[in-house]
């Protein structure tokens, strides 16, 4: 009888830990998606907090049961910067893997300045694998 009770408790604990891990993975994925949008639109990293507050405001009106989930999102400027660094690292790793298989390749480099006189560098790589 005691063994059966302990097995049930173990199953329950495993389920809760798995659910917590899955929930945490969702929060990180959402945080990464928002960081990607911020980077793509060249917005300041601090806009993450603004986006989070907007999500919470909308959730309070449309689905109050989700407010607590949105509050778990970490969208501080430091988190956004770290997520963008991770995304950049993934892009570099993917590019390195693809370039290794090129039979032939070429690249072009162009430098220009924007309206604030900040130097911009564009690198274009074409390859045949």
MMTF fields as JSON, N, C-alpha, C and O atoms, coordinates in Angstrom:
{
  "mmtfVersion": "1.0.0",
  "mmtfProducer": "UNKNOWN",
  "numBonds": 515,
  "numAtoms": 516,
  "numGroups": 129,
  "numChains": 1,
  "numModels": 1,
  "chainsPerModel": [1],
  "groupsPerChain": [129],
  "chainIdList": ["A"],
  "bondAtomList": [4, 2, 8, 6, 12, 10, 16, 14, 20, 18, 24, 22, 28, 26, 32, 30, 36, 34, 40, 38, 44, 42, 48, 46, 52, 50, 56, 54, 60, 58, 64, 62, 68, 66, 72, 70, 76, 74, 80, 78, 84, 82, 88, 86, 92, 90, 96, 94, 100, 98, 104, 102, 108, 106, 112, 110, 116, 114, 120, 118, 124, 122, 128, 126, 132, 130, 136, 134, 140, 138, 144, 142, 148, 146, 152, 150, 156, 154, 160, 158, 164, 162, 168, 166, 172, 170, 176, 174, 180, 178, 184, 182, 188, 186, 192, 190, 196, 194, 200, 198, 204, 202, 208, 206, 212, 210, 216, 214, 220, 218, 224, 222, 228, 226, 232, 230, 236, 234, 240, 238, 244, 242, 248, 246, 252, 250, 256, 254, 260, 258, 264, 262, 268, 266, 272, 270, 276, 274, 280, 278, 284, 282, 288, 286, 292, 290, 296, 294, 300, 298, 304, 302, 308, 306, 312, 310, 316, 314, 320, 318, 324, 322, 328, 326, 332, 330, 336, 334, 340, 338, 344, 342, 348, 346, 352, 350, 356, 354, 360, 358, 364, 362, 368, 366, 372, 370, 376, 374, 380, 378, 384, 382, 388, 386, 392, 390, 396, 394, 400, 398, 404, 402, 408, 406, 412, 410, 416, 414, 420, 418, 424, 422, 428, 426, 432, 430, 436, 434, 440, 438, 444, 442, 448, 446, 452, 450, 456, 454, 460, 458, 464, 462, 468, 466, 472, 470, 476, 474, 480, 478, 484, 482, 488, 486, 492, 490, 496, 494, 500, 498, 504, 502, 508, 506, 512, 510],
  "bondOrderList": [1, 1, 1, 1, 1, 1, 1, 1, 1, 1, 1, 1, 1, 1, 1, 1, 1, 1, 1, 1, 1, 1, 1, 1, 1, 1, 1, 1, 1, 1, 1, 1, 1, 1, 1, 1, 1, 1, 1, 1, 1, 1, 1, 1, 1, 1, 1, 1, 1, 1, 1, 1, 1, 1, 1, 1, 1, 1, 1, 1, 1, 1, 1, 1, 1, 1, 1, 1, 1, 1, 1, 1, 1, 1, 1, 1, 1, 1, 1, 1, 1, 1, 1, 1, 1, 1, 1, 1, 1, 1, 1, 1, 1, 1, 1, 1, 1, 1, 1, 1, 1, 1, 1, 1, 1, 1, 1, 1, 1, 1, 1, 1, 1, 1, 1, 1, 1, 1, 1, 1, 1, 1, 1, 1, 1, 1, 1, 1],
  "groupList": [{"groupName": "UNK", "atomNameList": ["N", "CA", "C", "O"], "elementList": ["N", "C", "C", "O"], "formalChargeList": [0, 0, 0, 0], "bondAtomList": [1, 0, 2, 1, 3, 2], "bondOrderList": [1, 1, 2], "singleLetterCode": "X", "chemCompType": "L-PEPTIDE LINKING"}],
  "groupTypeList": [0, 0, 0, 0, 0, 0, 0, 0, 0, 0, 0, 0, 0, 0, 0, 0, 0, 0, 0, 0, 0, 0, 0, 0, 0, 0, 0, 0, 0, 0, 0, 0, 0, 0, 0, 0, 0, 0, 0, 0, 0, 0, 0, 0, 0, 0, 0, 0, 0, 0, 0, 0, 0, 0, 0, 0, 0, 0, 0, 0, 0, 0, 0, 0, 0, 0, 0, 0, 0, 0, 0, 0, 0, 0, 0, 0, 0, 0, 0, 0, 0, 0, 0, 0, 0, 0, 0, 0, 0, 0, 0, 0, 0, 0, 0, 0, 0, 0, 0, 0, 0, 0, 0, 0, 0, 0, 0, 0, 0, 0, 0, 0, 0, 0, 0, 0, 0, 0, 0, 0, 0, 0, 0, 0, 0, 0, 0, 0, 0],
  "groupIdList": [1, 2, 3, 4, 5, 6, 7, 8, 9, 10, 11, 12, 13, 14, 15, 16, 17, 18, 19, 20, 21, 22, 23, 24, 25, 26, 27, 28, 29, 30, 31, 32, 33, 34, 35, 36, 37, 38, 39, 40, 41, 42, 43, 44, 45, 46, 47, 48, 49, 50, 51, 52, 53, 54, 55, 56, 57, 58, 59, 60, 61, 62, 63, 64, 65, 66, 67, 68, 69, 70, 71, 72, 73, 74, 75, 76, 77, 78, 79, 80, 81, 82, 83, 84, 85, 86, 87, 88, 89, 90, 91, 92, 93, 94, 95, 96, 97, 98, 99, 100, 101, 102, 103, 104, 105, 106, 107, 108, 109, 110, 111, 112, 113, 114, 115, 116, 117, 118, 119, 120, 121, 122, 123, 124, 125, 126, 127, 128, 129],
  "secStructList": [7, 2, 2, 2, 2, 2, 2, 2, 2, 2, 2, 2, 2, 2, 2, 2, 2, 2, 2, 2, 2, 2, 2, 2, 2, 2, 2, 2, 2, 2, 2, 2, 2, 2, 2, 2, 2, 2, 2, 2, 6, 6, 7, 7, 6, 6, 2, 2, 2, 2, 2, 2, 2, 2, 2, 2, 2, 2, 2, 2, 2, 2, 7, 4, 4, 4, 2, 2, 2, 2, 2, 6, 7, 7, 7, 7, 2, 2, 2, 2, 2, 2, 2, 2, 2, 2, 2, 2, 2, 2, 2, 2, 2, 2, 2, 2, 2, 2, 2, 2, 6, 7, 1, 3, 3, 3, 3, 3, 3, 3, 3, 3, 3, 7, 6, 6, 7, 7, 3, 3, 3, 3, 3, 3, 3, 3, 3, 3, 7],
  "xCoordList": [0.814, 0.0, 0.865, 0.611, 1.881, 2.771, 3.563, 3.786, 3.986, 4.739, 3.88, 4.359, 2.633, 1.73, 1.545, 1.527, 1.41, 1.241, 2.495, 2.389, 3.666, 4.914, 5.065, 5.555, 4.654, 4.716, 3.805, 4.178, 2.621, 1.693, 2.256, 2.116, 2.89, 3.506, 4.631, 4.787, 5.405, 6.502, 5.967, 6.517, 4.901, 4.285, 3.805, 3.998, 3.192, 2.676, 3.814, 3.707, 4.896, 6.041, 6.679, 7.047, 6.812, 7.387, 6.524, 7.044, 5.205, 4.299, 4.458, 4.522, 4.52, 4.66, 5.989, 6.029, 7.077, 8.374, 8.398, 8.967, 7.781, 7.73, 6.907, 7.283, 5.789, 4.941, 5.686, 5.613, 6.4, 7.16, 8.239, 8.443, 8.928, 9.976, 9.382, 9.948, 8.245, 7.58, 7.133, 7.295, 6.571, 6.143, 7.344, 7.258, 8.45, 9.651, 10.194, 10.649, 10.151, 10.618, 9.752, 10.264, 8.443, 7.551, 7.876, 7.889, 8.135, 8.459, 9.746, 9.82, 10.75, 12.018, 11.814, 12.36, 11.029, 10.759, 10.056, 10.412, 9.069, 8.351, 9.281, 9.232, 10.119, 11.082, 12.033, 12.386, 12.44, 13.328, 12.621, 13.224, 11.353, 10.596, 10.473, 10.622, 10.2, 10.08, 11.439, 11.516, 12.51, 13.856, 14.18, 14.785, 13.778, 14.015, 13.289, 13.861, 12.05, 11.289, 11.934, 12.015, 12.386, 13.042, 14.302, 14.566, 15.081, 16.305, 15.981, 16.621, 15.0, 14.644, 14.184, 14.441, 13.509, 12.983, 13.908, 13.551, 15.11, 16.133, 15.594, 15.845, 14.853, 14.294, 15.253, 16.072, 15.162, 16.002, 15.657, 14.503, 16.663, 16.444, 15.456, 14.767, 15.378, 14.47, 13.001, 12.119, 12.72, 11.334, 10.718, 9.497, 11.522, 11.006, 10.054, 9.008, 10.412, 9.536, 8.228, 7.172, 8.293, 7.08, 6.174, 4.964, 6.759, 5.987, 5.341, 4.175, 6.101, 5.561, 4.361, 3.343, 4.471, 3.352, 2.14, 1.008, 2.36, 1.249, 0.572, -0.656, 1.369, 0.806, -0.037, -1.119, 0.464, -0.27, -1.573, -2.613, -1.519, -2.728, -3.789, -4.968, -3.36, -4.306, -4.871, -6.069, -4.002, -4.461, -5.479, -6.443, -5.262, -6.218, -7.613, -8.608, -7.691, -8.975, -9.566, -10.763, -8.719, -9.23, -9.198, -10.108, -8.184, -8.083, -7.348, -6.154, -8.063, -7.446, -6.696, -5.772, -7.092, -6.402, -4.968, -4.181, -4.625, -3.286, -2.339, -1.151, -2.833, -1.993, -0.762, 0.346, -0.955, 0.158, 1.229, 2.419, 0.812, 1.771, 2.6, 3.812, 1.947, 2.669, 3.618, 4.663, 3.259, 4.136, 5.429, 6.424, 5.433, 6.632, 7.673, 8.854, 7.238, 8.167, 9.256, 8.971, 10.485, 11.605, 12.004, 12.58, 11.692, 11.971, 12.764, 12.614, 13.607, 14.461, 15.459, 15.661, 16.07, 17.016, 18.19, 18.749, 18.575, 19.686, 19.283, 20.078, 18.057, 17.571, 17.448, 17.833, 16.911, 16.782, 18.162, 18.344, 19.126, 20.49, 21.065, 21.694, 20.851, 21.369, 20.702, 21.368, 19.388, 18.661, 19.135, 19.298, 19.352, 19.824, 21.23, 21.541, 22.077, 23.413, 23.312, 24.063, 22.38, 22.174, 21.714, 22.189, 20.778, 20.299, 21.435, 21.566, 22.254, 23.385, 24.37, 24.899, 24.61, 25.508, 24.981, 25.747, 23.668, 23.063, 23.202, 23.459, 23.034, 23.168, 24.607, 24.841, 25.574, 26.989, 27.324, 27.998, 26.858, 27.12, 26.503, 27.139, 25.28, 24.61, 25.362, 25.558, 25.781, 26.523, 27.85, 28.221, 28.561, 29.828, 29.621, 30.409, 28.567, 28.278, 27.986, 28.436, 27.229, 26.896, 28.119, 28.307, 28.954, 30.133, 31.117, 31.803, 31.191, 32.096, 31.793, 32.693, 30.532, 30.119, 30.131, 29.77, 30.534, 30.557, 31.659, 32.795, 31.308, 32.278, 32.904, 34.094, 32.063, 32.488, 31.745, 30.597, 32.402, 31.75, 32.311, 33.393, 31.543, 31.998, 31.343, 30.285, 31.974, 31.347, 31.632, 32.615, 30.75, 30.878, 30.74, 29.948, 31.525, 31.492, 31.205, 31.787, 30.302, 29.974, 29.871, 29.233, 30.494, 30.411, 29.772, 30.092, 28.877, 28.26, 27.952, 28.161, 27.463, 27.061, 25.581, 25.059, 24.924, 23.504, 23.337, 24.317, 22.097, 21.828, 22.464, 22.605, 22.842, 23.505, 25.019, 25.725, 25.513, 26.94, 27.538, 28.7, 26.727, 27.198, 27.56, 26.779, 28.746, 29.194, 28.349, 28.078, 27.944, 27.167, 27.954, 28.433, 28.087, 28.812, 27.85, 27.149, 27.818, 26.982, 27.9, 28.778, 27.694, 28.466, 27.501, 26.553, 27.746, 26.887, 27.729, 28.794, 27.248, 27.974, 27.071, 25.904, 27.641, 26.925, 27.799, 29.019, 27.164, 27.931, 27.153, 25.923, 27.893, 27.321, 27.77, 28.961, 26.796, 27.167, 26.838, 27.085],
  "yCoordList": [-1.189, 0.0, 1.263, 2.192, 1.293, 2.45, 2.624, 3.748, 1.509, 1.559, 2.19, 3.033, 1.791, 2.348, 3.853, 4.628, 4.247, 5.675, 6.46, 7.55, 5.917, 6.587, 6.681, 7.689, 5.649, 5.684, 6.769, 7.472, 6.908, 7.946, 9.344, 10.247, 9.505, 10.791, 11.107, 12.249, 10.098, 10.282, 10.68, 11.573, 10.026, 10.389, 11.83, 12.572, 12.21, 13.572, 14.592, 15.628, 14.292, 15.2, 15.306, 16.4, 14.192, 14.204, 15.038, 15.8, 14.887, 15.647, 17.146, 17.93, 17.537, 18.956, 19.509, 20.618, 18.755, 19.223, 19.345, 20.291, 18.389, 18.441, 19.636, 20.317, 19.893, 21.032, 22.336, 23.243, 22.447, 23.657, 23.882, 25.01, 22.819, 22.931, 23.37, 24.224, 22.793, 23.159, 24.612, 25.332, 25.049, 26.438, 27.381, 28.415, 27.034, 27.866, 27.935, 28.992, 26.828, 26.825, 27.745, 28.439, 27.752, 28.642, 30.102, 30.926, 30.418, 31.794, 32.237, 33.355, 31.378, 31.715, 31.869, 32.791, 30.972, 31.089, 32.401, 33.075, 32.765, 34.031, 35.217, 36.16, 35.185, 36.247, 36.361, 37.467, 35.238, 35.233, 35.781, 36.511, 35.438, 35.956, 37.476, 38.16, 37.993, 39.442, 40.102, 41.151, 39.496, 40.033, 40.059, 41.012, 39.016, 38.964, 40.11, 40.752, 40.371, 41.473, 42.824, 43.7, 42.98, 44.233, 44.435, 45.54, 43.366, 43.469, 43.737, 44.583, 43.035, 43.212, 44.628, 45.157, 45.241, 46.584, 47.665, 48.843, 47.242, 48.157, 49.089, 50.294, 48.513, 49.264, 49.192, 48.276, 50.128, 50.061, 48.82, 48.395, 48.262, 47.057, 47.315, 46.395, 48.55, 48.876, 48.788, 48.822, 48.677, 48.529, 47.208, 47.057, 46.268, 45.002, 45.206, 44.56, 46.106, 46.394, 47.016, 46.736, 47.863, 48.473, 47.401, 47.406, 46.49, 45.397, 44.537, 44.158, 44.234, 43.421, 44.1, 43.454, 45.384, 46.101, 46.114, 46.001, 46.25, 46.204, 44.832, 44.742, 43.773, 42.421, 42.225, 41.64, 42.717, 42.579, 43.376, 42.896, 44.59, 45.415, 44.737, 44.718, 44.183, 43.496, 42.253, 41.98, 41.501, 40.293, 40.616, 39.876, 41.718, 42.108, 42.336, 42.058, 42.833, 43.096, 41.864, 41.598, 41.117, 40.039, 38.656, 37.856, 38.367, 37.042, 37.178, 36.892, 37.613, 37.866, 36.668, 36.838, 35.47, 34.287, 34.156, 33.383, 34.904, 34.832, 35.912, 35.89, 36.843, 37.941, 37.413, 37.9, 36.422, 35.869, 35.274, 35.361, 34.672, 34.104, 35.203, 35.06, 36.3, 37.405, 38.086, 38.597, 38.094, 38.705, 37.913, 38.463, 36.646, 35.818, 36.162, 35.855, 36.799, 37.133, 38.069, 39.087, 37.722, 38.587, 39.341, 38.767, 40.633, 41.446, 42.701, 43.743, 42.592, 43.726, 43.953, 43.078, 45.112, 45.386, 44.426, 44.104, 43.961, 43.009, 41.657, 41.009, 41.233, 39.963, 40.055, 39.127, 41.173, 41.356, 41.324, 40.677, 42.008, 42.013, 40.6, 40.204, 39.84, 38.468, 37.576, 36.763, 37.724, 36.917, 37.262, 36.37, 38.547, 38.951, 38.407, 37.982, 38.413, 37.808, 36.32, 35.805, 35.628, 34.207, 33.983, 33.074, 34.829, 34.713, 34.959, 34.24, 35.972, 36.276, 35.107, 34.751, 34.522, 33.363, 32.195, 31.505, 31.969, 30.89, 31.156, 30.232, 32.414, 32.763, 32.53, 31.972, 32.959, 32.759, 31.275, 30.862, 30.482, 29.04, 28.404, 27.576, 28.78, 28.243, 28.634, 27.814, 29.891, 30.361, 29.62, 29.222, 29.433, 28.696, 27.274, 26.782, 26.609, 25.242, 25.2, 24.288, 26.188, 26.219, 26.515, 25.905, 27.449, 27.851, 26.687, 26.582, 25.836, 24.687, 23.788, 23.137, 23.75, 22.871, 23.555, 22.927, 24.821, 25.517, 24.969, 24.776, 24.726, 24.323, 25.583, 25.63, 26.595, 27.87, 28.965, 28.783, 30.103, 31.171, 32.527, 32.628, 33.565, 34.936, 35.794, 35.451, 36.895, 37.795, 39.239, 39.539, 40.117, 41.542, 42.289, 41.921, 43.336, 44.151, 45.589, 46.096, 46.24, 47.623, 48.378, 47.911, 49.532, 50.372, 51.69, 52.272, 52.145, 53.446, 54.05, 53.41, 55.265, 55.897, 56.245, 56.582, 56.157, 56.507, 57.999, 58.745, 58.438, 59.874, 60.457, 61.675, 59.619, 60.093, 59.916, 60.031, 59.637, 59.45, 58.276, 58.305, 57.256, 56.018, 55.054, 54.847, 54.474, 53.564, 52.29, 51.717, 51.864, 50.632, 49.72, 50.162, 48.472, 47.506, 46.428, 45.822, 46.189, 45.124, 44.094, 44.439, 42.84, 41.744, 40.784, 40.316, 40.491, 39.567, 38.38, 38.551, 37.184, 35.96, 35.11, 34.873, 34.665, 33.733, 32.512, 32.614, 31.36, 30.136, 29.036, 29.045, 28.094, 26.913, 25.717, 25.525, 24.915, 23.729, 22.46, 21.361],
  "zCoordList": [0.0, 0.0, 0.0, -0.767, 0.858, 0.952, -0.346, -0.795, -0.945, -2.203, -3.296, -4.054, -3.378, -4.386, -4.17, -5.126, -2.927, -2.61, -3.01, -3.573, -2.726, -3.092, -4.612, -5.121, -5.336, -6.799, -7.356, -8.296, -6.785, -7.223, -6.959, -7.783, -5.806, -5.489, -6.467, -6.899, -6.808, -7.763, -9.133, -9.778, -9.583, -10.862, -10.844, -11.807, -9.765, -9.622, -9.66, -10.317, -8.955, -8.933, -10.317, -10.745, -11.013, -12.364, -13.311, -14.126, -13.198, -14.048, -13.802, -14.748, -12.537, -12.205, -12.712, -13.245, -12.553, -13.026, -14.548, -15.092, -15.226, -16.683, -17.149, -18.104, -16.481, -16.832, -16.598, -17.427, -15.485, -15.191, -16.247, -16.695, -16.644, -17.659, -18.99, -19.672, -19.363, -20.616, -20.585, -21.57, -19.459, -19.313, -19.424, -20.087, -18.787, -18.851, -20.275, -20.711, -20.999, -22.389, -23.247, -24.125, -22.995, -23.742, -23.463, -24.378, -22.213, -21.839, -22.533, -23.044, -22.556, -23.216, -24.714, -25.319, -25.326, -26.772, -27.093, -28.06, -26.297, -26.522, -26.352, -27.141, -25.345, -25.124, -26.319, -26.728, -26.871, -28.041, -29.274, -30.061, -29.447, -30.589, -30.529, -31.541, -29.34, -29.187, -29.416, -30.056, -28.9, -29.131, -30.62, -31.112, -31.332, -32.775, -33.481, -34.362, -33.107, -33.71, -33.393, -34.254, -32.164, -31.785, -32.623, -33.097, -32.804, -33.609, -35.072, -35.697, -35.631, -37.04, -37.333, -38.414, -36.378, -36.582, -36.022, -35.978, -35.593, -35.079, -34.001, -34.018, -33.068, -31.952, -30.759, -30.683, -29.848, -28.649, -27.813, -27.758, -27.177, -26.363, -25.241, -24.801, -24.773, -23.674, -24.096, -23.237, -25.388, -25.844, -25.382, -25.423, -24.952, -24.452, -23.285, -23.213, -22.366, -21.22, -21.68, -21.113, -22.707, -23.259, -23.861, -23.636, -24.621, -25.232, -24.145, -24.256, -23.106, -22.009, -21.368, -21.118, -21.102, -20.481, -21.403, -20.933, -22.708, -23.669, -23.641, -23.664, -23.591, -23.539, -22.285, -22.338, -21.163, -19.902, -19.953, -19.503, -20.499, -20.61, -21.471, -21.119, -22.6, -23.489, -22.803, -22.889, -22.122, -21.438, -20.346, -20.152, -19.637, -18.582, -19.153, -18.485, -20.367, -21.002, -21.685, -21.576, -22.387, -23.239, -22.597, -22.815, -21.823, -21.192, -19.856, -19.769, -18.822, -17.512, -16.929, -16.133, -17.322, -16.798, -17.32, -16.775, -18.368, -18.956, -18.431, -18.753, -17.641, -17.155, -16.439, -16.658, -15.589, -14.826, -15.744, -15.445, -16.857, -17.815, -18.475, -18.63, -18.862, -19.495, -18.525, -18.927, -17.256, -16.258, -16.082, -15.61, -16.449, -16.343, -17.406, -17.242, -18.496, -19.574, -19.073, -18.442, -19.352, -19.008, -20.27, -21.194, -20.297, -21.48, -21.119, -21.757, -20.091, -19.746, -20.878, -21.721, -20.892, -21.985, -21.96, -23.009, -20.768, -20.665, -21.246, -21.927, -20.979, -21.526, -23.039, -23.75, -23.543, -24.986, -25.636, -26.667, -25.048, -25.595, -25.626, -26.608, -24.554, -24.496, -25.537, -26.178, -25.709, -26.7, -28.121, -28.954, -28.393, -29.719, -29.961, -31.074, -28.944, -29.077, -29.396, -30.225, -28.734, -29.0, -30.441, -31.121, -30.896, -32.279, -33.265, -34.256, -32.996, -33.875, -33.895, -34.948, -32.74, -32.672, -33.48, -34.153, -33.416, -34.199, -35.692, -36.464, -36.108, -37.521, -37.974, -39.046, -37.153, -37.499, -37.616, -38.559, -36.667, -36.712, -37.952, -38.603, -38.283, -39.469, -40.732, -41.629, -40.795, -41.965, -42.106, -43.21, -41.007, -41.046, -41.552, -42.359, -41.084, -41.534, -43.027, -43.721, -43.53, -44.96, -45.808, -46.861, -45.358, -46.126, -46.267, -47.284, -45.285, -45.343, -46.539, -47.07, -46.963, -48.055, -49.419, -50.415, -49.494, -50.775, -51.672, -51.238, -52.916, -53.928, -54.52, -54.828, -54.665, -55.226, -54.484, -54.08, -54.307, -53.574, -53.981, -54.559, -53.662, -53.845, -52.773, -52.247, -52.463, -51.506, -51.896, -52.572, -51.453, -51.713, -50.395, -49.528, -50.271, -49.061, -49.477, -50.436, -48.745, -49.032, -47.715, -46.772, -47.655, -46.464, -46.854, -47.89, -46.017, -46.228, -44.863, -43.833, -44.86, -43.599, -43.673, -44.736, -42.54, -42.502, -42.243, -42.249, -42.014, -41.849, -40.593, -40.483, -39.661, -38.44, -38.534, -37.532, -39.732, -40.0, -39.227, -38.822, -39.035, -38.43, -39.561, -40.489, -39.471, -40.527, -40.519, -39.463, -41.694, -41.876, -42.809, -43.853, -42.445, -43.264, -43.726, -42.915, -45.03, -45.589, -46.23, -47.021, -45.885, -46.472, -47.116, -46.485, -48.383, -49.134, -49.578, -50.172, -49.288, -49.629, -50.525, -50.216, -51.63, -52.522, -52.682, -52.811, -52.672, -52.802, -53.488, -53.525, -54.027, -54.659, -53.837, -53.592, -53.414, -52.648, -53.405, -52.907]
}
